[in-house]
Amino acid sequence: MHISRLRLSQYRNYTAAALDLDSRHVVLTGPNGAGKTNLLEAVSLLSPGRGLRRAPFESLIQAGAHAQWAVAVTLETRDGPVDLGTGAGGDGETGRRVRINGANARTVEALSAYVRLMWLTPDMDGLFRGPASDRRRFLDRLVMTLIPDHGVAVAGYEKTMRQRNKLLDDGGDGAWLNAIEAQMAEYAGAIYFARADSLGHLQRLASESVDQAAFPAARLALTPLFEDQHEPTSSSTLEASLIARWRDTRALDRAAGRTTMGPHRVDLEVVHAQKAMPANLCSTGEQKALLIGLVLAHARLVAKMTGLTPLLLLDEVAAHLDPDRRAALFSALNTLDTQCWMTGTDPMLFEALGDSAQHIGVNAGRLVPA
């Protein structure tokens, strides 16, 4: 599977852009600010969510443009080419529209029937030292590549939690709180078991790193949902436990101005397996290698479980890797049997790819085969 054609219109710094591609990896090189990451972001919008920058959709339109932004690709699959497109919604809409083979899709999750996407960006380099919310978001993105509806459950949970917090603040009726907490618990159960199941499968592959000398294996775990009891093994038990906890902590949560327990408080723990060292205590280089290893393992997992090897979008991934790790990365990418998009300022960083990649120069929103 690979993208054979990409078209952009009124997107970021591109008035219009076109790429016709073969199945090899795509390397985008050029100076900072030229628009390399904008191209990766455009491709990332072929998945549920807001893309690799998590930007509001209304901010994607080119400054001063008189038409709305649009992204369109032709995807080559085992069953033949598929045309996928996304763009700004209609007048007054803050979301976006999705089209598949020229027809409007009912939901953005419909894209996942044809393509799965994963990405690494420089902002993720501090993942293991940053706040728990960043690791939850990273984990949920991994889960979404396996279970596209996971994002719907996360969004539903967050929406009902905001409603609960507001009701508590307003001194809302207990019956309303009961109903909202029951709905929250349904979403929470779906989130918890999707995370736990996905992480269990990923752990088995993460312990079988393609090249553990370059990308060390990781031990993965979720912090407990309940500190004082065993984790529930069924949805009904989990939901009942959460409903009881939320009912008992209403006064505490009202005083705190937030819901103090639930899946939104869980953290992803990552340990360098060979050193038995928490990832946040590892060196910057080791953390980057752990992160790359996780993404490579998850790509193999998605291919194994869905039959769709994800396209990888790797922004500035080679910049801080030594030559041996770069060579190991490129070798691992070649074994995935998928198209990987990479960016960098120096074409020399990608020499080890040889003719397994097609090189595109990017300069001020213009694309030129290198």
N, C-alpha and C positions, 0 to 999 in steps of 0.2 A: 504494500500500500504506500502510495506517495502522492504528493501534490504535483500535478503536471502544469497547472496554470493558476496564477494568482493575479487578481485585479483589485486595485484600490481606487476609490474616488473620494475626494474631499476629506481625506483622512490625515489628521495631524499635519505633518509638513509635506504631504503628498497631494497635489491637485489631482493627479492621475498617475498611476504606476502599473506596470505590467511585467510579469515574469513568466516565461515558458520554460519548463524544467523537465529533467529526466528523473530517474529514480534514485540517483546518487544523493549524498548529503549536500546541504546547501551552506556555503560559507559566505557570510556577508562581512566585508571589511571596509573600513573608511574612518575618517576622523570622528572625534567625539561630537555629538550633536548633528550628525549627518542624517540620521533617521533609521539606523540599524535596529534599535530596540523597538521603534515604531512598527517595523515590519513583523517582528516576532509577536508584538502585542496584537497586531491585526489577525495573525494566524491563531493566536490563543483564544480569540473570540469565537472560534468554531467549536467551543465547548460551553457547557453551562457556567454561569457566573459572570464576573466582570473582567475576566482576562488577567494577564500576569501583573498588571499594575493596579488592578482593582479600581480603576478610574470610573467616575460617573459617565454614563454613555453620552450625555449632552456635552461633555468636555472633549470628545474625540473629533469633533468637526474641525476642519482647517479654519484658522483664523481668517475672517472676512469672506468665507465661502457663502454662496447664495443657494447652494443645494446641500442636501444632507449627506453624511458620510455613508460609505458602503464598502463591504469586503466580500469578494466572491472568489471561490476556488473551484477547480475541477480536481476531484480526488479519484485516483486510479485504484480500484479495488479488485478483488478476485472475481467479482460478478460484473465487472465493467465500470466505466466512468460514472461518477455521481457529481452533480453540480450542487454546491452548497454556498449559501450566501447569508449575510446578516448585515443589518444596517439600522439606522435610526428609526424609531417609531414614527407614527403619524403626528399631526399637529396636536400639541398639548400632551403628548406621551413622553414619559421619562425613561421608558424601557427601550427595547429593540425588537425588531422583527427578524424572523428566520425563514428562509426559503430553501426547499430541497427539491431539486429537479424542476424548478420553476413554480412550485406550489407552496403556499404559506403553510408552515408547520404549526401545529397546535401549541407546542411547547418547545422551549429551547433544548430540553432534554432529548428531543427527537434526534438531534445531531449525534448523540452517542451511539445510535444504531450503526453509524457509518465510520466514525472516527473517535479516537481517544487521544488526549493530549496531556503531556506533562512538561514542566519547565523548571529551570533553575535560573535565578537572577542574582546579581551582586547583592541586592538587599537581603537575600537569604543567607549570606555568609555568617551573619551573627545569630542564626536561628537558635543555636544551643545555649547562647549566653543571654538572649533576649527574653522578653516576657512570655509567660505560658500561652497567652492568646496567639502569639505567632506560631507556636508549635501545634496548637489545636487547629489553626487554619491550614497549616501544612499537612497535618494528618487528614483533615477533612477533604482536602484536595486529592490526596492519594486515594481515599475511600471513594470519592466521586468518580474516579477513573474506573473503578470496579463496579460501583453501584450508583448509577447516575441520579437516582431519586434521593440519594442521601442529602444532596443540597436542598431539596424541598423540605425534608425533615428538619434540617438545621435552621432554615429560614422560618419554618412554622414554629419551632420551639422558641426562637428569639422573639418572634412577634408576640406569642402568647405570654412570654415572660415579661415583656414590656407592658402588656395589658395588666398582668398581675401586679407589677410594681406600681403602676398608676392607681389601680384600685386600692392597694394598701395605703398609698399616700393620701388618697381621697377618703379613706375610711369606708371603703365600699362594702356592699352587702355580702354576707357570708355565703349565700347561695351562689352568687356570681363567682366568688372566689373558688368555691368547690368545683364549679363547671370548668373554669379556666385551668385550675390545677390538674383536673382529670385530663384535659386536652394536652397540657404540657407533658404530663406523664406518658401519654401515648407517643408523642414525638421523642421524648427522652429515651424511651425503650428502644425505638428504632435506631436512634443515634448510638446508643451504648453498644448494642449488639452488632451493628454494622462496623463500628470502630474495632471492637474486640475481635470479631471474626477476621476482618481484613488484616489486623496486626498479627494475628496468629499465623495466617498464611504467609505474610511478608517475613516474619521472623525465620521461618524455615528456609526461605530463599536467601535472606540476608546473611545467614550463617554459611552460605555457599557462594561467597563473593567470587566474581570472575577472576580477580587478581588481588588476593588479600595482601600482598606486599605493597601494592599501590593504593588499594581501596579496602581498608580494614573492615572486617565483619562487625556488625553492631548487635547488641542485645537490646531488645525493645520491650517496653512495658508501659501500661497506663497507671497513673496514680489511682488509688481506690476512690470509688464513687462514695462509699460509706466507710468512714474511718473506724467505726466501732462494730462492724459486722461483716460477715462474708459477703462477697459479691453475689447478687442474685443470679440464678441460672435459668430463670424463665421470665418472659415478658410480664406475666401477671404478677409475679412476686415483686419484680422491680417496680412496676407501676404502683402497686399498693404501698410499698415502702416509701416511695417518693411522695405520694399523696399524703401519707401520714406525717412525714418529716415537714413538708411544706405547711401543713395545717398547724403543726406544733411550733413552727418558727415564724409565724406571721408577725408577732409583736417584735421579734428581733429584726426581721427583714424590714418592717416598717421603719424602725429606728435607723437601720443602716441605709435605707433608701435603695435597696437592691435585694435580689434573691441570692442568699448566701451559700446555697448548696445546689448541686445538680451537675449535669454533664458539661455545663459551661465553665466549671471550675476544675475539671480534670486536666492533667498535664501529661505530655508524652515524655517518657524518660528514655534516654539513649545512652548506652555504655559502649565504649571501645572494648570489644570482646577480648582481644589478645592481651591488652594491658589491664583489663578489669577496671577501667577508669571512666568516670562519668564524662560525657562528651563536653560538658561546659568547662572541664578542667584540662582538656586536651589543648595542644597548640593550635594556632590558626590553621596551619597546613593540614593537621590531622582532622580538624573539624570539617574542612572543605572536602577532604578525601572521604570521610564518613558520609557526608551528605551526598556526594556523587555516587558512592557505593549503594546507598539506600535507593536513590532514583533508578540506578541500573537494575537493582534487584526487583524493584516494583514494576519496571517496564517488563521484565521477564514474567512476573506474576500476572500482570494484566493480559499478556499474550496467552499465557497458559490457561487462564480462567475464562476469558472472553473470546479468544480467537482473533482479537484485534490488537496487534502490537502498536502501542501508542507512538505517535510522532513526538519527538523530543525537541524542545526549544531551549537552547543553552546560551544564555547571554553572558558574554565575556568569561566563559568557563575556562579558557586556556591561559588567561592572563597571569594567574598566580600559581600555576603548576610548573614543576621542574620538567625538563625534557623527558625523563623516564615516565613520570606520571601522565604527561600529555600523550606519549606513545601508547601507554596502557589504556588510557581513555579512548583513544581513536580505535584501538584494536577491539575494545569492548563494544563500542558503538557498531562496528562492522559486523559483530556477531548477532546483533539484535534483529537484523533483517527489516529495518525500517528507515525512514528518512529522518535525519537529524538536521536541525537548523542551528547554526552557530554564528556568533558575532565576535569581532575583535578589531582592534585598531591596526594590528601588524600582521600582514599576510604571512610572514615568516613563521608565526606560531602554528600554522596549519600545514606546513610543508610535509609533515609525516603522513598526512592523509593521502598524499599522492593523487592518483586519478580516481580515487573513490569519492571525491567531492567535486562539485561545480562551484566556481568562485564568482561572486558578484561584487563589484565595487559600488559603494554607496557614497554619494556626495551631494549634500544640500537637496535631498529629496529626489535625486536622479540615480537610476540604476544602470550600470554598465557591466557586461560580462568581463571578468578580469582575465 
